[in-house]
Amino acid sequence: MKRVTLLIIAAFLSLTFSGCKSEAPEPAQPAAPAQPAAPTVQGQGGTVVETMNSGGYTYILVDTGSEKVWAAAPEFAVKVGDDVVVPNGMVMQNHTSKTLDRTFETILFVDAVQVGGAVASLPEGAAVPEDHTKPTVTAADVDLSGVAKAEQTVAEIFAQKDALAGKEVAVRGKVVKFSQQIMQTNWIHLQDGTGAAGTNDLVVTTDAVVAKGDTILVKGVVTANKDFGFGYKYDVIIEGAQVTVE
């Protein structure tokens, strides 16, 4: 009888531990590593309705839903129907592409475009196509004689650019080129007859509206070695200047 009792107790304990084992939680599986988010570009999004490659650039016409916007970036893979995001960049008005033999009323030049979640960017070592580099400005049809010196001449500002950087200057000259509303500002190329090639043309940004041939007095702060990207780099520039037409 004692032996039977022991056997019953042993069987009971065996069932009890077996049941506990079956109810034990499975070991926790390690969480899958988080996938890195696709890089994003802040800007205008839309669908490509037209595209072409030329001169090392890809041109796309993007339908944002409210308007159609032309943009261009170093050549990348894209097709009509792709969803893209175009970041902020340099707005060019009445821009003529020599390689396309076409003028765009407004076009946005950028370093990169996001296509379906992937960013196409400027390849390392790639150069900006010649069509989009800063143009050489000459004053062949503007008479630069008789320009009275203000505090500095154009040549002096170039020669002293490092010492003058961050300081306000006053310079008088004639407008040899004027462009409106590029990157939300107006651009003046100013010459006064001083300096040689590379040091005779001073770029000024301003809210003022002037005309080619105007004599103007410019007051503003000098910036040296300004690089806007897209091939627009200036040894000297005066930004946000106060301009008076004389």
C-alpha positions in Angstrom: 0.0 0.0 0.0 2.8 2.3 0.9 4.5 1.6 -2.5 1.3 2.3 -4.4 0.9 5.6 -2.6 4.5 6.6 -3.5 3.8 5.8 -7.1 0.7 7.9 -7.2 2.5 10.9 -5.7 5.4 10.5 -8.2 2.9 10.4 -11.1 1.2 13.5 -9.8 4.4 15.5 -9.5 5.5 14.3 -13.0 2.2 15.7 -14.5 2.5 18.9 -12.5 6.0 19.7 -13.7 5.2 18.7 -17.2 2.2 21.0 -17.3 4.4 23.9 -15.9 6.9 23.3 -18.7 4.3 23.4 -21.4 3.1 26.8 -20.1 6.5 28.4 -19.8 6.9 31.4 -22.2 9.0 31.1 -25.3 12.3 32.9 -25.1 12.0 36.4 -26.4 13.2 36.9 -29.9 15.7 39.8 -30.4 14.0 42.8 -32.1 14.8 43.2 -35.7 17.2 46.1 -36.2 15.5 49.3 -37.2 15.9 50.0 -40.9 17.6 53.4 -41.6 15.1 55.9 -43.0 15.5 56.9 -46.6 17.3 60.2 -47.0 14.8 63.0 -47.6 15.1 66.4 -49.3 13.0 69.3 -48.2 11.3 71.1 -51.0 8.6 70.8 -53.7 7.2 67.4 -54.4 5.4 66.3 -57.5 5.3 64.0 -60.6 7.6 64.2 -63.5 5.7 65.0 -66.7 8.7 65.8 -69.0 12.4 65.0 -68.8 15.5 65.3 -70.9 19.3 65.0 -70.5 21.7 67.5 -72.0 25.1 69.0 -71.2 25.6 66.8 -68.2 22.3 67.8 -66.6 18.9 66.2 -66.3 16.0 68.6 -66.8 12.6 67.7 -65.3 9.2 69.4 -65.5 7.4 68.6 -62.2 3.7 68.8 -61.7 3.2 69.8 -58.0 -0.6 69.6 -58.3 -0.9 73.4 -58.2 1.8 74.4 -60.8 4.4 73.0 -63.1 8.0 73.7 -62.3 11.2 73.2 -64.3 14.2 72.0 -62.4 17.7 70.7 -63.3 20.4 68.7 -61.5 23.5 66.9 -62.4 22.5 64.0 -64.6 20.5 61.3 -62.8 18.0 58.5 -63.7 14.4 59.5 -63.8 11.4 58.9 -66.1 8.0 60.4 -66.7 5.6 59.4 -64.0 8.2 59.2 -61.2 7.5 61.0 -57.9 10.2 63.4 -57.0 11.1 66.0 -54.4 13.1 69.0 -55.6 14.9 71.0 -52.8 15.4 74.7 -52.7 18.1 75.9 -55.1 19.1 78.7 -57.4 16.2 80.2 -59.4 17.2 81.3 -62.9 14.9 83.5 -65.0 15.0 83.5 -68.8 17.8 81.0 -68.7 19.0 79.8 -72.1 20.6 76.3 -72.4 23.0 76.3 -75.3 23.1 72.5 -75.4 19.3 72.3 -75.7 18.9 75.5 -77.7 16.0 76.4 -75.4 15.1 79.2 -73.1 13.4 78.5 -69.8 11.3 81.3 -68.4 12.0 80.1 -64.9 14.1 77.1 -63.8 15.5 75.8 -60.5 19.1 74.5 -60.4 19.8 72.1 -57.5 22.6 69.7 -56.4 20.3 66.7 -55.9 16.8 65.4 -56.6 15.0 62.8 -54.6 13.4 60.2 -56.9 11.0 57.7 -55.2 12.9 57.9 -51.9 16.4 57.8 -53.3 18.6 60.9 -53.6 20.5 61.5 -56.8 23.4 63.8 -56.1 26.4 65.4 -57.8 29.0 62.7 -58.4 32.3 63.3 -56.6 34.6 65.4 -58.8 31.9 66.3 -61.3 32.0 69.8 -62.7 29.1 72.1 -63.3 28.3 72.3 -67.0 29.6 75.4 -68.8 26.1 76.7 -69.5 25.5 77.3 -65.8 28.8 79.0 -64.7 29.0 82.6 -63.8 29.1 84.6 -67.1 32.0 86.9 -68.0 30.8 90.5 -68.0 32.3 93.1 -70.2 31.5 96.8 -70.5 32.3 97.2 -74.1 29.1 99.2 -74.7 29.1 101.2 -71.4 31.2 104.3 -71.1 33.2 104.1 -67.9 35.0 107.4 -68.2 34.5 110.2 -65.7 33.4 108.0 -62.8 34.2 109.9 -59.6 35.8 107.9 -56.8 33.7 107.3 -53.6 35.5 105.8 -50.6 37.0 102.9 -52.6 37.3 101.9 -56.2 36.4 98.5 -57.5 40.1 97.6 -57.9 40.9 98.7 -54.3 38.1 96.5 -52.9 39.5 93.5 -54.7 43.0 94.3 -53.6 42.0 94.7 -50.0 39.2 92.1 -49.9 40.5 90.2 -46.8 41.0 93.4 -44.8 37.6 94.7 -45.9 35.7 91.5 -45.3 32.8 92.2 -42.9 33.2 96.0 -43.2 31.0 98.5 -45.0 32.4 100.2 -48.0 31.1 102.9 -50.5 31.9 102.5 -54.2 30.7 104.4 -57.2 30.5 102.9 -60.7 28.3 102.1 -63.7 25.9 99.2 -64.1 27.2 96.9 -66.8 24.7 94.1 -66.2 21.5 93.9 -64.1 19.4 90.8 -63.4 16.2 90.8 -61.4 14.9 88.3 -58.8 17.4 85.6 -58.9 17.3 83.8 -55.5 14.8 86.5 -54.4 17.2 89.4 -55.0 18.5 91.7 -57.7 22.0 91.4 -59.0 24.3 94.2 -60.3 27.6 94.0 -62.0 29.4 97.2 -61.3 32.5 98.6 -63.0 34.3 102.0 -62.6 37.2 101.6 -65.1 39.7 100.4 -62.5 41.2 97.0 -62.2 42.1 94.3 -64.8 40.2 91.2 -65.9 39.1 89.4 -62.7 39.4 92.5 -60.5 37.3 95.1 -62.5 33.8 93.7 -62.0 32.1 93.9 -58.6 28.9 91.9 -58.0 26.3 93.6 -55.8 23.0 92.2 -54.6 20.2 94.6 -53.6 16.5 95.3 -53.6 17.0 98.3 -55.7 16.1 98.4 -59.4 18.6 99.9 -61.8 19.3 99.9 -65.5 22.4 99.1 -67.5 24.5 102.3 -67.9 23.3 103.9 -64.7 25.8 105.6 -62.5 25.2 104.4 -58.9 26.6 104.7 -55.4 26.8 101.4 -53.6 27.1 101.1 -49.8 27.3 97.7 -48.2 29.3 95.1 -46.3 32.0 93.2 -48.2 32.0 89.4 -48.3 35.1 87.6 -49.6 35.2 84.2 -51.2 31.4 83.7 -51.4 30.3 80.3 -52.9 26.6 79.9 -53.7 27.3 76.6 -55.4 26.2 75.7 -58.9 29.4 77.4 -60.2 28.5 80.8 -58.7 31.6 81.7 -56.7 32.8 85.3 -56.2 36.1 86.5 -54.8 34.3 89.6 -53.6 30.6 90.4 -53.3 28.5 93.1 -51.6 25.2 91.6 -50.5 22.0 93.5 -49.5 23.5 96.8 -50.5 22.0 100.3 -50.4 22.1 101.6 -53.9 21.5 105.2 -55.1 21.1 106.1 -58.7 22.9 109.4 -59.5 
